[in-house]
Amino acid sequence: MYYQLYEMNHAALQPARLYADAVRLFYSNPLNPVSHTPWGRSIAAGAELFERTTRRYGKPQFGLAKTVVDWKSVAVTEKTIWS
């Protein structure tokens, strides 16, 4: 159930994330005179913060082939416990 809520939240925020990315590009463009003001830089930073916090990031690989248990090297097998 939580995964469906997570996906629904991400889908609902997608238009706002795209809008925030456009705002960031507009207010950080060096040809825009407002981008050189503290107000313009603050708007660009806020839009970038929103865009980064709502971006979908991939899951990194586990990448642990062996570990040490009781001073002996043991192979690690990945197993999904909860899905």
PDB file of N, CA, C and O in Angstrom:
ATOM      1  N   MET A   1       0.812  -1.191   0.000  1.00  0.00           N
ATOM      2  CA  MET A   1       0.000   0.000   0.000  1.00  0.00           C
ATOM      3  C   MET A   1       0.858   1.259   0.000  1.00  0.00           C
ATOM      4  O   MET A   1       0.536   2.226  -0.691  1.00  0.00           O
ATOM      5  N   TYR A   2       1.943   1.260   0.763  1.00  0.00           N
ATOM      6  CA  TYR A   2       2.779   2.455   0.826  1.00  0.00           C
ATOM      7  C   TYR A   2       3.434   2.740  -0.519  1.00  0.00           C
ATOM      8  O   TYR A   2       3.637   3.895  -0.892  1.00  0.00           O
ATOM      9  N   TYR A   3       3.762   1.671  -1.240  1.00  0.00           N
ATOM     10  CA  TYR A   3       4.386   1.871  -2.538  1.00  0.00           C
ATOM     11  C   TYR A   3       3.424   2.562  -3.503  1.00  0.00           C
ATOM     12  O   TYR A   3       3.834   3.430  -4.273  1.00  0.00           O
ATOM     13  N   GLN A   4       2.150   2.178  -3.464  1.00  0.00           N
ATOM     14  CA  GLN A   4       1.163   2.817  -4.335  1.00  0.00           C
ATOM     15  C   GLN A   4       1.001   4.295  -3.978  1.00  0.00           C
ATOM     16  O   GLN A   4       0.861   5.137  -4.865  1.00  0.00           O
ATOM     17  N   LEU A   5       1.021   4.612  -2.684  1.00  0.00           N
ATOM     18  CA  LEU A   5       0.948   6.018  -2.266  1.00  0.00           C
ATOM     19  C   LEU A   5       2.181   6.788  -2.722  1.00  0.00           C
ATOM     20  O   LEU A   5       2.082   7.938  -3.150  1.00  0.00           O
ATOM     21  N   TYR A   6       3.339   6.148  -2.627  1.00  0.00           N
ATOM     22  CA  TYR A   6       4.576   6.769  -3.086  1.00  0.00           C
ATOM     23  C   TYR A   6       4.501   7.063  -4.584  1.00  0.00           C
ATOM     24  O   TYR A   6       4.843   8.160  -5.027  1.00  0.00           O
ATOM     25  N   GLU A   7       4.054   6.082  -5.354  1.00  0.00           N
ATOM     26  CA  GLU A   7       3.940   6.268  -6.801  1.00  0.00           C
ATOM     27  C   GLU A   7       2.911   7.340  -7.150  1.00  0.00           C
ATOM     28  O   GLU A   7       3.135   8.149  -8.050  1.00  0.00           O
ATOM     29  N   MET A   8       1.780   7.347  -6.438  1.00  0.00           N
ATOM     30  CA  MET A   8       0.753   8.351  -6.685  1.00  0.00           C
ATOM     31  C   MET A   8       1.284   9.755  -6.369  1.00  0.00           C
ATOM     32  O   MET A   8       1.025  10.702  -7.112  1.00  0.00           O
ATOM     33  N   ASN A   9       2.017   9.880  -5.280  1.00  0.00           N
ATOM     34  CA  ASN A   9       2.609  11.165  -4.910  1.00  0.00           C
ATOM     35  C   ASN A   9       3.601  11.625  -5.974  1.00  0.00           C
ATOM     36  O   ASN A   9       3.617  12.796  -6.352  1.00  0.00           O
ATOM     37  N   HIS A  10       4.417  10.711  -6.445  1.00  0.00           N
ATOM     38  CA  HIS A  10       5.399  11.073  -7.460  1.00  0.00           C
ATOM     39  C   HIS A  10       4.717  11.493  -8.758  1.00  0.00           C
ATOM     40  O   HIS A  10       5.140  12.456  -9.399  1.00  0.00           O
ATOM     41  N   ALA A  11       3.671  10.778  -9.146  1.00  0.00           N
ATOM     42  CA  ALA A  11       2.940  11.129 -10.369  1.00  0.00           C
ATOM     43  C   ALA A  11       2.220  12.467 -10.223  1.00  0.00           C
ATOM     44  O   ALA A  11       2.151  13.242 -11.177  1.00  0.00           O
ATOM     45  N   ALA A  12       1.689  12.740  -9.040  1.00  0.00           N
ATOM     46  CA  ALA A  12       0.974  14.001  -8.825  1.00  0.00           C
ATOM     47  C   ALA A  12       1.924  15.193  -8.837  1.00  0.00           C
ATOM     48  O   ALA A  12       1.539  16.286  -9.253  1.00  0.00           O
ATOM     49  N   LEU A  13       3.155  14.996  -8.386  1.00  0.00           N
ATOM     50  CA  LEU A  13       4.116  16.098  -8.333  1.00  0.00           C
ATOM     51  C   LEU A  13       4.899  16.285  -9.629  1.00  0.00           C
ATOM     52  O   LEU A  13       5.658  17.246  -9.749  1.00  0.00           O
ATOM     53  N   GLN A  14       4.734  15.401 -10.587  1.00  0.00           N
ATOM     54  CA  GLN A  14       5.481  15.503 -11.841  1.00  0.00           C
ATOM     55  C   GLN A  14       5.271  16.841 -12.558  1.00  0.00           C
ATOM     56  O   GLN A  14       6.263  17.435 -12.981  1.00  0.00           O
ATOM     57  N   PRO A  15       4.047  17.353 -12.722  1.00  0.00           N
ATOM     58  CA  PRO A  15       3.898  18.665 -13.378  1.00  0.00           C
ATOM     59  C   PRO A  15       4.565  19.799 -12.592  1.00  0.00           C
ATOM     60  O   PRO A  15       5.158  20.700 -13.186  1.00  0.00           O
ATOM     61  N   ALA A  16       4.471  19.756 -11.276  1.00  0.00           N
ATOM     62  CA  ALA A  16       5.107  20.797 -10.463  1.00  0.00           C
ATOM     63  C   ALA A  16       6.624  20.708 -10.567  1.00  0.00           C
ATOM     64  O   ALA A  16       7.310  21.730 -10.567  1.00  0.00           O
ATOM     65  N   ARG A  17       7.147  19.490 -10.655  1.00  0.00           N
ATOM     66  CA  ARG A  17       8.593  19.326 -10.795  1.00  0.00           C
ATOM     67  C   ARG A  17       9.070  19.881 -12.133  1.00  0.00           C
ATOM     68  O   ARG A  17      10.110  20.537 -12.197  1.00  0.00           O
ATOM     69  N   LEU A  18       8.326  19.626 -13.191  1.00  0.00           N
ATOM     70  CA  LEU A  18       8.691  20.170 -14.502  1.00  0.00           C
ATOM     71  C   LEU A  18       8.610  21.698 -14.510  1.00  0.00           C
ATOM     72  O   LEU A  18       9.459  22.364 -15.101  1.00  0.00           O
ATOM     73  N   TYR A  19       7.592  22.246 -13.854  1.00  0.00           N
ATOM     74  CA  TYR A  19       7.459  23.701 -13.750  1.00  0.00           C
ATOM     75  C   TYR A  19       8.632  24.285 -12.959  1.00  0.00           C
ATOM     76  O   TYR A  19       9.183  25.318 -13.339  1.00  0.00           O
ATOM     77  N   ALA A  20       9.012  23.632 -11.867  1.00  0.00           N
ATOM     78  CA  ALA A  20      10.137  24.111 -11.060  1.00  0.00           C
ATOM     79  C   ALA A  20      11.430  24.072 -11.858  1.00  0.00           C
ATOM     80  O   ALA A  20      12.268  24.963 -11.721  1.00  0.00           O
ATOM     81  N   ASP A  21      11.602  23.058 -12.682  1.00  0.00           N
ATOM     82  CA  ASP A  21      12.800  22.984 -13.516  1.00  0.00           C
ATOM     83  C   ASP A  21      12.819  24.121 -14.533  1.00  0.00           C
ATOM     84  O   ASP A  21      13.876  24.694 -14.797  1.00  0.00           O
ATOM     85  N   ALA A  22      11.661  24.456 -15.110  1.00  0.00           N
ATOM     86  CA  ALA A  22      11.585  25.572 -16.057  1.00  0.00           C
ATOM     87  C   ALA A  22      11.872  26.901 -15.356  1.00  0.00           C
ATOM     88  O   ALA A  22      12.560  27.760 -15.908  1.00  0.00           O
ATOM     89  N   VAL A  23      11.347  27.070 -14.144  1.00  0.00           N
ATOM     90  CA  VAL A  23      11.609  28.294 -13.370  1.00  0.00           C
ATOM     91  C   VAL A  23      13.095  28.408 -13.060  1.00  0.00           C
ATOM     92  O   VAL A  23      13.679  29.487 -13.172  1.00  0.00           O
ATOM     93  N   ARG A  24      13.710  27.284 -12.667  1.00  0.00           N
ATOM     94  CA  ARG A  24      15.147  27.299 -12.372  1.00  0.00           C
ATOM     95  C   ARG A  24      15.951  27.699 -13.603  1.00  0.00           C
ATOM     96  O   ARG A  24      16.872  28.511 -13.509  1.00  0.00           O
ATOM     97  N   LEU A  25      15.606  27.133 -14.753  1.00  0.00           N
ATOM     98  CA  LEU A  25      16.326  27.483 -15.980  1.00  0.00           C
ATOM     99  C   LEU A  25      16.131  28.951 -16.345  1.00  0.00           C
ATOM    100  O   LEU A  25      17.069  29.606 -16.800  1.00  0.00           O
ATOM    101  N   PHE A  26      14.924  29.469 -16.150  1.00  0.00           N
ATOM    102  CA  PHE A  26      14.647  30.867 -16.474  1.00  0.00           C
ATOM    103  C   PHE A  26      15.436  31.813 -15.565  1.00  0.00           C
ATOM    104  O   PHE A  26      16.046  32.768 -16.044  1.00  0.00           O
ATOM    105  N   TYR A  27      15.424  31.549 -14.256  1.00  0.00           N
ATOM    106  CA  TYR A  27      16.070  32.466 -13.317  1.00  0.00           C
ATOM    107  C   TYR A  27      17.571  32.230 -13.163  1.00  0.00           C
ATOM    108  O   TYR A  27      18.242  33.007 -12.483  1.00  0.00           O
ATOM    109  N   SER A  28      18.112  31.184 -13.776  1.00  0.00           N
ATOM    110  CA  SER A  28      19.561  30.993 -13.738  1.00  0.00           C
ATOM    111  C   SER A  28      20.209  31.269 -15.093  1.00  0.00           C
ATOM    112  O   SER A  28      21.421  31.111 -15.239  1.00  0.00           O
ATOM    113  N   ASN A  29      19.425  31.676 -16.075  1.00  0.00           N
ATOM    114  CA  ASN A  29      19.946  32.011 -17.392  1.00  0.00           C
ATOM    115  C   ASN A  29      20.754  33.304 -17.299  1.00  0.00           C
ATOM    116  O   ASN A  29      20.228  34.317 -16.839  1.00  0.00           O
ATOM    117  N   PRO A  30      22.015  33.293 -17.722  1.00  0.00           N
ATOM    118  CA  PRO A  30      22.829  34.511 -17.619  1.00  0.00           C
ATOM    119  C   PRO A  30      22.332  35.658 -18.497  1.00  0.00           C
ATOM    120  O   PRO A  30      22.700  36.808 -18.260  1.00  0.00           O
ATOM    121  N   LEU A  31      21.508  35.371 -19.501  1.00  0.00           N
ATOM    122  CA  LEU A  31      20.958  36.439 -20.335  1.00  0.00           C
ATOM    123  C   LEU A  31      19.784  37.145 -19.667  1.00  0.00           C
ATOM    124  O   LEU A  31      19.369  38.215 -20.115  1.00  0.00           O
ATOM    125  N   ASN A  32      19.253  36.568 -18.617  1.00  0.00           N
ATOM    126  CA  ASN A  32      18.153  37.182 -17.872  1.00  0.00           C
ATOM    127  C   ASN A  32      18.756  38.125 -16.825  1.00  0.00           C
ATOM    128  O   ASN A  32      19.500  37.662 -15.960  1.00  0.00           O
ATOM    129  N   PRO A  33      18.462  39.427 -16.871  1.00  0.00           N
ATOM    130  CA  PRO A  33      19.061  40.352 -15.908  1.00  0.00           C
ATOM    131  C   PRO A  33      18.649  40.069 -14.463  1.00  0.00           C
ATOM    132  O   PRO A  33      19.392  40.397 -13.537  1.00  0.00           O
ATOM    133  N   VAL A  34      17.485  39.470 -14.260  1.00  0.00           N
ATOM    134  CA  VAL A  34      17.034  39.170 -12.895  1.00  0.00           C
ATOM    135  C   VAL A  34      17.890  38.074 -12.268  1.00  0.00           C
ATOM    136  O   VAL A  34      17.975  37.981 -11.043  1.00  0.00           O
ATOM    137  N   SER A  35      18.528  37.239 -13.099  1.00  0.00           N
ATOM    138  CA  SER A  35      19.337  36.146 -12.559  1.00  0.00           C
ATOM    139  C   SER A  35      20.576  36.646 -11.823  1.00  0.00           C
ATOM    140  O   SER A  35      21.202  35.884 -11.086  1.00  0.00           O
ATOM    141  N   HIS A  36      20.936  37.900 -12.008  1.00  0.00           N
ATOM    142  CA  HIS A  36      22.108  38.459 -11.340  1.00  0.00           C
ATOM    143  C   HIS A  36      21.756  39.137 -10.018  1.00  0.00           C
ATOM    144  O   HIS A  36      22.640  39.659  -9.339  1.00  0.00           O
ATOM    145  N   THR A  37      20.496  39.136  -9.653  1.00  0.00           N
ATOM    146  CA  THR A  37      20.067  39.756  -8.398  1.00  0.00           C
ATOM    147  C   THR A  37      19.932  38.684  -7.316  1.00  0.00           C
ATOM    148  O   THR A  37      19.747  37.509  -7.632  1.00  0.00           O
ATOM    149  N   PRO A  38      20.023  39.077  -6.047  1.00  0.00           N
ATOM    150  CA  PRO A  38      19.818  38.090  -4.975  1.00  0.00           C
ATOM    151  C   PRO A  38      18.433  37.437  -5.038  1.00  0.00           C
ATOM    152  O   PRO A  38      18.296  36.251  -4.738  1.00  0.00           O
ATOM    153  N   TRP A  39      17.418  38.194  -5.422  1.00  0.00           N
ATOM    154  CA  TRP A  39      16.069  37.644  -5.520  1.00  0.00           C
ATOM    155  C   TRP A  39      16.005  36.561  -6.596  1.00  0.00           C
ATOM    156  O   TRP A  39      15.429  35.497  -6.373  1.00  0.00           O
ATOM    157  N   GLY A  40      16.593  36.829  -7.757  1.00  0.00           N
ATOM    158  CA  GLY A  40      16.592  35.856  -8.849  1.00  0.00           C
ATOM    159  C   GLY A  40      17.360  34.595  -8.494  1.00  0.00           C
ATOM    160  O   GLY A  40      16.933  33.489  -8.823  1.00  0.00           O
ATOM    161  N   ARG A  41      18.505  34.761  -7.817  1.00  0.00           N
ATOM    162  CA  ARG A  41      19.277  33.588  -7.397  1.00  0.00           C
ATOM    163  C   ARG A  41      18.529  32.780  -6.352  1.00  0.00           C
ATOM    164  O   ARG A  41      18.610  31.551  -6.344  1.00  0.00           O
ATOM    165  N   SER A  42      17.793  33.460  -5.462  1.00  0.00           N
ATOM    166  CA  SER A  42      16.995  32.749  -4.454  1.00  0.00           C
ATOM    167  C   SER A  42      15.864  31.954  -5.094  1.00  0.00           C
ATOM    168  O   SER A  42      15.598  30.818  -4.701  1.00  0.00           O
ATOM    169  N   ILE A  43      15.203  32.545  -6.073  1.00  0.00           N
ATOM    170  CA  ILE A  43      14.128  31.836  -6.776  1.00  0.00           C
ATOM    171  C   ILE A  43      14.697  30.612  -7.492  1.00  0.00           C
ATOM    172  O   ILE A  43      14.111  29.531  -7.432  1.00  0.00           O
ATOM    173  N   ALA A  44      15.834  30.776  -8.167  1.00  0.00           N
ATOM    174  CA  ALA A  44      16.454  29.653  -8.878  1.00  0.00           C
ATOM    175  C   ALA A  44      16.874  28.553  -7.907  1.00  0.00           C
ATOM    176  O   ALA A  44      16.711  27.369  -8.200  1.00  0.00           O
ATOM    177  N   ALA A  45      17.415  28.941  -6.751  1.00  0.00           N
ATOM    178  CA  ALA A  45      17.840  27.945  -5.763  1.00  0.00           C
ATOM    179  C   ALA A  45      16.648  27.202  -5.174  1.00  0.00           C
ATOM    180  O   ALA A  45      16.712  25.987  -4.982  1.00  0.00           O
ATOM    181  N   GLY A  46      15.571  27.909  -4.886  1.00  0.00           N
ATOM    182  CA  GLY A  46      14.373  27.253  -4.359  1.00  0.00           C
ATOM    183  C   GLY A  46      13.758  26.292  -5.354  1.00  0.00           C
ATOM    184  O   GLY A  46      13.310  25.207  -4.985  1.00  0.00           O
ATOM    185  N   ALA A  47      13.736  26.690  -6.618  1.00  0.00           N
ATOM    186  CA  ALA A  47      13.198  25.808  -7.659  1.00  0.00           C
ATOM    187  C   ALA A  47      14.083  24.577  -7.834  1.00  0.00           C
ATOM    188  O   ALA A  47      13.584  23.471  -8.039  1.00  0.00           O
ATOM    189  N   GLU A  48      15.395  24.776  -7.754  1.00  0.00           N
ATOM    190  CA  GLU A  48      16.308  23.637  -7.863  1.00  0.00           C
ATOM    191  C   GLU A  48      16.154  22.686  -6.681  1.00  0.00           C
ATOM    192  O   GLU A  48      16.205  21.468  -6.851  1.00  0.00           O
ATOM    193  N   LEU A  49      15.967  23.234  -5.495  1.00  0.00           N
ATOM    194  CA  LEU A  49      15.761  22.400  -4.311  1.00  0.00           C
ATOM    195  C   LEU A  49      14.494  21.563  -4.443  1.00  0.00           C
ATOM    196  O   LEU A  49      14.510  20.367  -4.151  1.00  0.00           O
ATOM    197  N   PHE A  50      13.403  22.176  -4.878  1.00  0.00           N
ATOM    198  CA  PHE A  50      12.155  21.436  -5.067  1.00  0.00           C
ATOM    199  C   PHE A  50      12.315  20.361  -6.133  1.00  0.00           C
ATOM    200  O   PHE A  50      11.846  19.236  -5.959  1.00  0.00           O
ATOM    201  N   GLU A  51      12.971  20.703  -7.229  1.00  0.00           N
ATOM    202  CA  GLU A  51      13.143  19.740  -8.320  1.00  0.00           C
ATOM    203  C   GLU A  51      13.987  18.554  -7.871  1.00  0.00           C
ATOM    204  O   GLU A  51      13.681  17.413  -8.217  1.00  0.00           O
ATOM    205  N   ARG A  52      15.039  18.807  -7.111  1.00  0.00           N
ATOM    206  CA  ARG A  52      15.903  17.713  -6.659  1.00  0.00           C
ATOM    207  C   ARG A  52      15.238  16.822  -5.616  1.00  0.00           C
ATOM    208  O   ARG A  52      15.463  15.612  -5.597  1.00  0.00           O
ATOM    209  N   THR A  53      14.422  17.412  -4.751  1.00  0.00           N
ATOM    210  CA  THR A  53      13.779  16.590  -3.720  1.00  0.00           C
ATOM    211  C   THR A  53      12.630  15.765  -4.273  1.00  0.00           C
ATOM    212  O   THR A  53      12.234  14.780  -3.651  1.00  0.00           O
ATOM    213  N   THR A  54      12.085  16.137  -5.423  1.00  0.00           N
ATOM    214  CA  THR A  54      10.988  15.364  -6.011  1.00  0.00           C
ATOM    215  C   THR A  54      11.445  14.513  -7.185  1.00  0.00           C
ATOM    216  O   THR A  54      10.625  13.840  -7.810  1.00  0.00           O
ATOM    217  N   ARG A  55      12.724  14.525  -7.496  1.00  0.00           N
ATOM    218  CA  ARG A  55      13.259  13.727  -8.603  1.00  0.00           C
ATOM    219  C   ARG A  55      13.271  12.251  -8.215  1.00  0.00           C
ATOM    220  O   ARG A  55      13.445  11.907  -7.046  1.00  0.00           O
ATOM    221  N   ARG A  56      13.084  11.391  -9.202  1.00  0.00           N
ATOM    222  CA  ARG A  56      13.139   9.945  -8.959  1.00  0.00           C
ATOM    223  C   ARG A  56      14.594   9.495  -9.125  1.00  0.00           C
ATOM    224  O   ARG A  56      15.198   9.666 -10.184  1.00  0.00           O
ATOM    225  N   TYR A  57      15.124   8.930  -8.075  1.00  0.00           N
ATOM    226  CA  TYR A  57      16.485   8.414  -8.093  1.00  0.00           C
ATOM    227  C   TYR A  57      16.442   6.890  -8.163  1.00  0.00           C
ATOM    228  O   TYR A  57      15.581   6.265  -7.544  1.00  0.00           O
ATOM    229  N   GLY A  58      17.358   6.296  -8.908  1.00  0.00           N
ATOM    230  CA  GLY A  58      17.432   4.843  -9.008  1.00  0.00           C
ATOM    231  C   GLY A  58      18.032   4.228  -7.752  1.00  0.00           C
ATOM    232  O   GLY A  58      18.752   4.884  -6.999  1.00  0.00           O
ATOM    233  N   LYS A  59      17.721   2.963  -7.548  1.00  0.00           N
ATOM    234  CA  LYS A  59      18.269   2.255  -6.399  1.00  0.00           C
ATOM    235  C   LYS A  59      19.676   1.781  -6.735  1.00  0.00           C
ATOM    236  O   LYS A  59      19.886   1.201  -7.800  1.00  0.00           O
ATOM    237  N   PRO A  60      20.644   2.014  -5.852  1.00  0.00           N
ATOM    238  CA  PRO A  60      21.999   1.529  -6.120  1.00  0.00           C
ATOM    239  C   PRO A  60      22.079   0.012  -5.931  1.00  0.00           C
ATOM    240  O   PRO A  60      21.277  -0.583  -5.212  1.00  0.00           O
ATOM    241  N   GLN A  61      23.045  -0.586  -6.581  1.00  0.00           N
ATOM    242  CA  GLN A  61      23.266  -2.013  -6.429  1.00  0.00           C
ATOM    243  C   GLN A  61      23.803  -2.314  -5.033  1.00  0.00           C
ATOM    244  O   GLN A  61      24.530  -1.511  -4.448  1.00  0.00           O
ATOM    245  N   PHE A  62      23.438  -3.466  -4.516  1.00  0.00           N
ATOM    246  CA  PHE A  62      23.893  -3.871  -3.191  1.00  0.00           C
ATOM    247  C   PHE A  62      25.409  -4.053  -3.214  1.00  0.00           C
ATOM    248  O   PHE A  62      26.112  -3.470  -2.389  1.00  0.00           O
ATOM    249  N   GLY A  63      25.919  -4.854  -4.148  1.00  0.00           N
ATOM    250  CA  GLY A  63      27.348  -4.954  -4.417  1.00  0.00           C
ATOM    251  C   GLY A  63      28.201  -5.571  -3.329  1.00  0.00           C
ATOM    252  O   GLY A  63      29.394  -5.275  -3.263  1.00  0.00           O
ATOM    253  N   LEU A  64      27.651  -6.409  -2.480  1.00  0.00           N
ATOM    254  CA  LEU A  64      28.435  -7.049  -1.432  1.00  0.00           C
ATOM    255  C   LEU A  64      28.467  -8.539  -1.736  1.00  0.00           C
ATOM    256  O   LEU A  64      27.471  -9.238  -1.547  1.00  0.00           O
ATOM    257  N   ALA A  65      29.619  -9.028  -2.210  1.00  0.00           N
ATOM    258  CA  ALA A  65      29.729 -10.437  -2.596  1.00  0.00           C
ATOM    259  C   ALA A  65      30.169 -11.317  -1.433  1.00  0.00           C
ATOM    260  O   ALA A  65      29.752 -12.471  -1.333  1.00  0.00           O
ATOM    261  N   LYS A  66      31.011 -10.779  -0.554  1.00  0.00           N
ATOM    262  CA  LYS A  66      31.514 -11.552   0.586  1.00  0.00           C
ATOM    263  C   LYS A  66      31.555 -10.673   1.823  1.00  0.00           C
ATOM    264  O   LYS A  66      31.653  -9.450   1.731  1.00  0.00           O
ATOM    265  N   THR A  67      31.478 -11.314   2.978  1.00  0.00           N
ATOM    266  CA  THR A  67      31.630 -10.627   4.252  1.00  0.00           C
ATOM    267  C   THR A  67      32.349 -11.562   5.220  1.00  0.00           C
ATOM    268  O   THR A  67      32.564 -12.734   4.911  1.00  0.00           O
ATOM    269  N   VAL A  68      32.712 -11.054   6.366  1.00  0.00           N
ATOM    270  CA  VAL A  68      33.440 -11.854   7.351  1.00  0.00           C
ATOM    271  C   VAL A  68      32.540 -12.106   8.551  1.00  0.00           C
ATOM    272  O   VAL A  68      32.013 -11.173   9.158  1.00  0.00           O
ATOM    273  N   VAL A  69      32.371 -13.395   8.885  1.00  0.00           N
ATOM    274  CA  VAL A  69      31.604 -13.814  10.058  1.00  0.00           C
ATOM    275  C   VAL A  69      32.489 -14.756  10.855  1.00  0.00           C
ATOM    276  O   VAL A  69      32.960 -15.760  10.320  1.00  0.00           O
ATOM    277  N   ASP A  70      32.722 -14.451  12.117  1.00  0.00           N
ATOM    278  CA  ASP A  70      33.604 -15.253  12.982  1.00  0.00           C
ATOM    279  C   ASP A  70      34.971 -15.454  12.335  1.00  0.00           C
ATOM    280  O   ASP A  70      35.516 -16.558  12.354  1.00  0.00           O
ATOM    281  N   TRP A  71      35.510 -14.410  11.776  1.00  0.00           N
ATOM    282  CA  TRP A  71      36.827 -14.369  11.151  1.00  0.00           C
ATOM    283  C   TRP A  71      36.946 -15.312   9.957  1.00  0.00           C
ATOM    284  O   TRP A  71      38.048 -15.732   9.605  1.00  0.00           O
ATOM    285  N   LYS A  72      35.814 -15.645   9.334  1.00  0.00           N
ATOM    286  CA  LYS A  72      35.813 -16.486   8.135  1.00  0.00           C
ATOM    287  C   LYS A  72      35.076 -15.739   7.025  1.00  0.00           C
ATOM    288  O   LYS A  72      34.073 -15.070   7.274  1.00  0.00           O
ATOM    289  N   SER A  73      35.583 -15.861   5.804  1.00  0.00           N
ATOM    290  CA  SER A  73      34.938 -15.222   4.658  1.00  0.00           C
ATOM    291  C   SER A  73      33.708 -16.030   4.246  1.00  0.00           C
ATOM    292  O   SER A  73      33.787 -17.241   4.039  1.00  0.00           O
ATOM    293  N   VAL A  74      32.574 -15.342   4.130  1.00  0.00           N
ATOM    294  CA  VAL A  74      31.307 -15.992   3.810  1.00  0.00           C
ATOM    295  C   VAL A  74      30.707 -15.294   2.595  1.00  0.00           C
ATOM    296  O   VAL A  74      30.704 -14.066   2.512  1.00  0.00           O
ATOM    297  N   ALA A  75      30.196 -16.089   1.649  1.00  0.00           N
ATOM    298  CA  ALA A  75      29.535 -15.523   0.468  1.00  0.00           C
ATOM    299  C   ALA A  75      28.179 -14.942   0.867  1.00  0.00           C
ATOM    300  O   ALA A  75      27.481 -15.497   1.716  1.00  0.00           O
ATOM    301  N   VAL A  76      27.820 -13.833   0.252  1.00  0.00           N
ATOM    302  CA  VAL A  76      26.547 -13.172   0.531  1.00  0.00           C
ATOM    303  C   VAL A  76      25.593 -13.442  -0.629  1.00  0.00           C
ATOM    304  O   VAL A  76      25.943 -13.250  -1.793  1.00  0.00           O
ATOM    305  N   THR A  77      24.385 -13.890  -0.296  1.00  0.00           N
ATOM    306  CA  THR A  77      23.341 -14.117  -1.288  1.00  0.00           C
ATOM    307  C   THR A  77      22.201 -13.153  -1.004  1.00  0.00           C
ATOM    308  O   THR A  77      21.637 -13.146   0.090  1.00  0.00           O
ATOM    309  N   GLU A  78      21.868 -12.339  -2.004  1.00  0.00           N
ATOM    310  CA  GLU A  78      20.763 -11.392  -1.834  1.00  0.00           C
ATOM    311  C   GLU A  78      19.438 -12.129  -1.870  1.00  0.00           C
ATOM    312  O   GLU A  78      19.215 -12.988  -2.722  1.00  0.00           O
ATOM    313  N   LYS A  79      18.554 -11.784  -0.929  1.00  0.00           N
ATOM    314  CA  LYS A  79      17.246 -12.418  -0.865  1.00  0.00           C
ATOM    315  C   LYS A  79      16.223 -11.346  -0.511  1.00  0.00           C
ATOM    316  O   LYS A  79      16.405 -10.607   0.456  1.00  0.00           O
ATOM    317  N   THR A  80      15.151 -11.260  -1.289  1.00  0.00           N
ATOM    318  CA  THR A  80      14.101 -10.287  -1.020  1.00  0.00           C
ATOM    319  C   THR A  80      13.222 -10.815   0.104  1.00  0.00           C
ATOM    320  O   THR A  80      12.636 -11.892  -0.006  1.00  0.00           O
ATOM    321  N   ILE A  81      13.136 -10.049   1.184  1.00  0.00           N
ATOM    322  CA  ILE A  81      12.347 -10.453   2.343  1.00  0.00           C
ATOM    323  C   ILE A  81      10.931  -9.902   2.242  1.00  0.00           C
ATOM    324  O   ILE A  81       9.964 -10.590   2.567  1.00  0.00           O
ATOM    325  N   TRP A  82      10.818  -8.665   1.792  1.00  0.00           N
ATOM    326  CA  TRP A  82       9.517  -7.997   1.748  1.00  0.00           C
ATOM    327  C   TRP A  82       9.363  -7.335   0.391  1.00  0.00           C
ATOM    328  O   TRP A  82      10.248  -6.598  -0.043  1.00  0.00           O
ATOM    329  N   SER A  83       8.270  -7.585  -0.274  1.00  0.00           N
ATOM    330  CA  SER A  83       8.067  -6.921  -1.562  1.00  0.00           C
ATOM    331  C   SER A  83       6.627  -6.492  -1.724  1.00  0.00           C
ATOM    332  O   SER A  83       6.267  -5.914  -2.750  1.00  0.00           O
TER     333      SER A  83
END
